[in-house]
Amino acid sequence: MAAESTRRFTKNLLKPGSAAEIRQTASNAVRHSAMTVSRWGKTKVTTAPSSVMLSRPIL
């Protein structure tokens, strides 16, 4: 089952715009979680603008 899910995910990455959409979704999730930690943990967290975050490769 996991192999099928992985295969489907990989196949969908080949569609135009899919990889960029996934990067944007991941970026938004990280930004949101950093803001949540900042609010509850009283830690100041700064985030880079989206254009900077998306220009870095995801490893």
Secondary structure, 3 states (H helix, E strand, C coil): CHHHHHHHHHHHHCCCCHHHHHHHHHHHHHHHHHHHHHHHHCCCCCCCCHHHHHHCCCC
